[in-house]
Amino acid sequence: MTASINRRDFLRKSTLATFGATLLPSLLRAAPSDRLRIAHIGLGGMGNQHMKWFAALPDVEIVALCDVDQDHLNGTLQALKVLHPGTRAKTYGDFRHILDRQDIDAITCATPDHWHAQIATMAFQAGKDVYGEKPLSYDVREGQVMLKQLKKHNRIFQLGTQIHAGDNYHRVVEIIQSGAIGKVHTVRLWKTGFSPGLGHPQPQTPPPTLNWDMWLGPAPYADYFPERCHHTYRYFLDYSGGVFADFWCHIADVVWWAIRPEGLKSVLARGEKTDGVADAPKWLDADYEFDNLKVFWTTDPPDVPGASDRGIGAYFEGDKGTLICDYQTRSITINGETVSDIPGIPQAVLRSPGHQQNFVDAVKSRKEPESNLEYVRGMTLPMHLALISWQLGRKLDWNPKKEKFIRDKEAKGYLSRERRKKWDLV
Ligand SMILES: NC(=O)c1ccc[n+]([C@@H]2O[C@H](COP(=O)([O-])OP(=O)(O)OC[C@H]3O[C@@H](n4cnc5c(N)ncnc54)[C@H](O)[C@@H]3O)[C@@H](O)[C@H]2O)c1
């Protein structure tokens, strides 16, 4: 069996080749287990959530856990033992040992952002399917490589935008796509809250339980201090992009799903650096021009009805009305009348069985999951471009077909970064 054919593929392919399709059901019943064998990689705040979500699914068995921090690894193993006292999950400090195991079908990845593409791509190459956390990638090139390798190895990928599975986004999409508010020409997105500066900590020796070099991975070497590591890494540009990068995809998702913005022409971002060691934007506002659509991201809620009540939101302006929503609520205003639903609009979008179950179903059926890689890459790319515009302090013109800046060598340099040698991404 080659590394790119996993247990499930092997079972299916060898059964079909040897006995023909008619015998398949009985043979599948005879298999030792038809449960998906999953490993969780990255066991901090979100990784523990992954473990709990997947532990609750009847057709999943958690067979491995991995973290570069021994304390996190042990903590999650103990939590898993409470949920599944008989668990035989093995623990690892290096995810490559998990990728080497032929008996593992899929991984979940909830490491910091600078690892997402590396781990997912190597997992595709090892024949594993991936449920990976947002944002999809650290930079534009990473997303391109991920998509290419996903297709080459015929894998399944679901991004961890779990709000996608909720009823509210489904209903917003149905209402927008019904044409009730007419053609949408402007969208306003916002998320309140500043990225903290984190003071001016001094370098320290990493704790003996933490493999700091493996935590840094493809990112440039940097001395350790706790603020740079667990949870608050998201306020450093070497690993992520602050509050903006943390929340972009959760709320941009409903816009991309409802209207699929196309033909991005330009982006102009403004913002301010934090007042401490953290170098992500303290706040960021961005103006995007797409074909026949303007999209604005702000840190303060926009001056439109209902926005100041919501810490995060999307406001769609159409030529017949408006729709404002957040993760759980929505209001539609047409001809001065505001309602929370338009019952006459049929339920046209298939409801989700749950974001994690949807991934498991996709792994089994080999059909694209709801937050698949091709879709989420399109929605993530504008986030990367705004961070580049903010760092360069100017408007950037974009060729969406070639995925290149127009006549701007300096900006081009930000589409990918140099990686530490042993973490080349190919
Ligand atoms: N979908 C959501 O709503 C949501 C919510 C929170 C966080 N997230 C995402 O989840 C990811 C993790 O965020 P967090 O808040 O849990 O961070 P965290 O710092 O609490 O956890 C990250 C964990 O990954 C581990 N890690 C680092 N490098 C690793 C490697 N090479 N192999 C294995 N483990 C490694 C760390 O030791 C740590 O335990 C981020 O990308 C974040 O954007 C998503």
Ligand as a Chemical Component Dictionary entry (heavy atoms), coordinates in Angstrom:
data_LIG
# 
_chem_comp.id                   LIG 
_chem_comp.type                 NON-POLYMER 
_chem_comp.pdbx_formal_charge   0 
_chem_comp.three_letter_code    LIG 
# 
loop_
_chem_comp_atom.comp_id 
_chem_comp_atom.atom_id 
_chem_comp_atom.alt_atom_id 
_chem_comp_atom.type_symbol 
_chem_comp_atom.charge 
_chem_comp_atom.model_Cartn_x 
_chem_comp_atom.model_Cartn_y 
_chem_comp_atom.model_Cartn_z 
_chem_comp_atom.pdbx_ordinal 
LIG N1  N1  N 0  -13.467 27.885 14.511 1  
LIG C1  C1  C 0  -13.417 28.670 15.577 2  
LIG O1  O1  O 0  -14.423 29.219 16.038 3  
LIG C2  C2  C 0  -12.099 28.878 16.270 4  
LIG C3  C3  C 0  -12.059 29.335 17.584 5  
LIG C4  C4  C 0  -10.806 29.467 18.191 6  
LIG C5  C5  C 0  -9.642  29.178 17.490 7  
LIG N2  N2  N 1  -9.732  28.748 16.208 8  
LIG C6  C6  C 0  -8.513  28.441 15.441 9  
LIG O2  O2  O 0  -7.898  27.293 16.017 10 
LIG C7  C7  C 0  -6.481  27.403 15.937 11 
LIG C8  C8  C 0  -5.886  27.229 17.331 12 
LIG O3  O3  O 0  -6.330  28.288 18.137 13 
LIG P1  P1  P 0  -6.293  28.167 19.731 14 
LIG O4  O4  O 0  -6.932  29.363 20.267 15 
LIG O5  O5  O -1 -6.793  26.819 20.121 16 
LIG O6  O6  O 0  -4.701  28.245 19.994 17 
LIG P2  P2  P 0  -3.881  27.587 21.191 18 
LIG O7  O7  O 0  -2.596  28.303 21.266 19 
LIG O8  O8  O 0  -4.746  27.529 22.416 20 
LIG O9  O9  O 0  -3.662  26.082 20.713 21 
LIG C9  C9  C 0  -2.784  25.720 19.687 22 
LIG C10 C10 C 0  -2.158  24.384 20.076 23 
LIG O10 O10 O 0  -1.397  23.891 18.966 24 
LIG C11 C11 C 0  -0.190  23.354 19.496 25 
LIG N3  N3  N 0  0.810   23.278 18.424 26 
LIG C12 C12 C 0  1.594   24.254 17.911 27 
LIG N4  N4  N 0  2.347   23.757 16.914 28 
LIG C13 C13 C 0  2.040   22.443 16.800 29 
LIG C14 C14 C 0  2.499   21.385 15.968 30 
LIG N5  N5  N 0  3.436   21.573 15.019 31 
LIG N6  N6  N 0  1.979   20.141 16.147 32 
LIG C15 C15 C 0  1.050   19.915 17.102 33 
LIG N7  N7  N 0  0.584   20.865 17.935 34 
LIG C16 C16 C 0  1.071   22.125 17.777 35 
LIG C17 C17 C 0  0.159   24.270 20.634 36 
LIG O11 O11 O 0  1.096   23.717 21.505 37 
LIG C18 C18 C 0  -1.216  24.478 21.256 38 
LIG O12 O12 O 0  -1.520  23.477 22.188 39 
LIG C19 C19 C 0  -6.188  28.778 15.335 40 
LIG O13 O13 O 0  -5.859  28.665 13.982 41 
LIG C20 C20 C 0  -7.479  29.556 15.511 42 
LIG O14 O14 O 0  -7.715  30.507 14.506 43 
LIG C21 C21 C 0  -10.931 28.569 15.596 44 
# 
loop_
_chem_comp_bond.comp_id 
_chem_comp_bond.atom_id_1 
_chem_comp_bond.atom_id_2 
_chem_comp_bond.value_order 
_chem_comp_bond.pdbx_ordinal 
LIG N1  C1  SING 1  
LIG C1  O1  DOUB 2  
LIG C1  C2  SING 3  
LIG C2  C3  SING 4  
LIG C2  C21 DOUB 5  
LIG C3  C4  DOUB 6  
LIG C4  C5  SING 7  
LIG C5  N2  DOUB 8  
LIG N2  C6  SING 9  
LIG N2  C21 SING 10 
LIG C6  O2  SING 11 
LIG C6  C20 SING 12 
LIG O2  C7  SING 13 
LIG C7  C8  SING 14 
LIG C7  C19 SING 15 
LIG C8  O3  SING 16 
LIG O3  P1  SING 17 
LIG P1  O4  DOUB 18 
LIG P1  O5  SING 19 
LIG P1  O6  SING 20 
LIG O6  P2  SING 21 
LIG P2  O7  DOUB 22 
LIG P2  O8  SING 23 
LIG P2  O9  SING 24 
LIG O9  C9  SING 25 
LIG C9  C10 SING 26 
LIG C10 O10 SING 27 
LIG C10 C18 SING 28 
LIG O10 C11 SING 29 
LIG C11 N3  SING 30 
LIG C11 C17 SING 31 
LIG N3  C12 SING 32 
LIG N3  C16 SING 33 
LIG C12 N4  DOUB 34 
LIG N4  C13 SING 35 
LIG C13 C14 SING 36 
LIG C13 C16 DOUB 37 
LIG C14 N5  SING 38 
LIG C14 N6  DOUB 39 
LIG N6  C15 SING 40 
LIG C15 N7  DOUB 41 
LIG N7  C16 SING 42 
LIG C17 O11 SING 43 
LIG C17 C18 SING 44 
LIG C18 O12 SING 45 
LIG C19 O13 SING 46 
LIG C19 C20 SING 47 
LIG C20 O14 SING 48 
# 
